[in-house]
Amino acid sequence: MIKISQPEVIIKDSKAILQNFITINDNISLLWFSVDEKYKDYLCYERSDAYVIAILNYAMRNNHDIECEVPISEDLYYNIDKYLIDALCKYNKNFYRTKINAPVASVNLPNAGAVGTGISCGVDSLHALASQTNLKFKRHNITHLCFNNVGSHGEGKKAEQLFAARIENPKKFAEEYGYDFILSNSNLMEVIPQNHYKTHTYSSMFPVYCLQKLYHIYYYASAGYSYKDFHLEDIPIDCCGSYEMLSLPIFSTHQLRIYSEGEGLDRMDKLKDIVKFPPSYKYLNVCLEEGDNCGKCEKCIRTMLGLYALGKLDLYEQVFDVEYFKLHKRWYFKKLIYYRFIGKHDYIEIYKSLKHEINLCCYISSIPTIVVRIIASHIHNEVIRAFLKKIFHKIVS
């Protein structure tokens, strides 16, 4: 059983903090979410919405029911209980059919009418900005950019350092282009330890619903799955973005509409759009490992290969080491072959565009990496798997 207590708002060191206790079995933890004090009136202590969404996937994977002291918004409660939980359980037999026990709230909360989106300066977030500004639909134009710490930076001290290193770029973007900037922090990942790749849609809705009295529209930059890639099965190589076309409308209410921005577009489609968006030449930042683009992590590799396939990589010399890429193209092609082989969907379109450039030597040099991967996937002894993992990392480095 997971119990969600009554949230409260406190002010500390110019920060407004929404906090409450989460009890998992007999383990009680204080969960907090903080923003600048000027946003204190928008923190939602009247509903359990943010907490139920953030915890739901964890509960289903770990056989927990959820009990709330304060109400859940009626639309949200109905959508989750009647549609999302049953849909996931139908296609994932190891998922538990979580029961939610909470009061229901039908009264509208105050709402400031803001339009928000996340600003990591990655491909997805820059696509949202390129697509959802200067619209003729005035109520849909983005007004607020958010930089949230709810899992994408990892865990522990390294995560804190990475979060701090990444703040400056989004903040500068917001200042340069005249958006309100919301910086939030939370210990969500410490209280609810989850694989962010598998649960990012859920955890990313936590800061949105903590501030649900601010937004009437929020664009969640989708995970780059086209319509044909939609599925509900929890398979290792895919994330929860594979069913955002279902989950985000379910997480919407009549007061707060969540859009899957870029829905139905793969990342090559998005890259084709953002190369026409000049701010991306200066601000594009996709790195998994560093504050700036390292050029060697999986996301840097994927993005540089995509831009190269479009003939636009030279436009991004301010944010990527383009000369290094050109000098080590064979290494990048080797990575492309490997990631395509293991089924990462983002590489399929890139491969189609670049296969005419990949020579036989690249394919041959990729064989040891692929072989080790296949062997490791069939071995369950942890010592041997760890040994193979070391070999794997030596090969791919």
ZICORPE-V153420 format. One record per helix or strand. SS is the DSSP state (H for helix, E for strand). FROM is the first residue (numbers start at 1). TO is the last residue. If there is no record, write none. Layout:
SS/FROM/TO ; SS/FROM/TO
This chain:
E/2/4 ; E/8/12 ; E/15/24 ; E/27/36 ; H/37/42 ; H/49/61 ; E/66/68 ; E/72/73 ; H/74/91 ; E/100/101 ; E/104/105 ; E/114/118 ; H/123/131 ; H/138/140 ; E/144/149 ; H/156/177 ; E/180/186 ; H/188/191 ; H/196/210 ; E/215/221 ; E/226/226 ; H/227/229 ; H/240/250 ; E/257/261 ; E/264/264 ; H/267/274 ; H/279/283 ; H/298/309 ; H/313/316 ; H/322/327 ; H/329/341 ; H/346/357 ; H/360/377 ; H/382/396
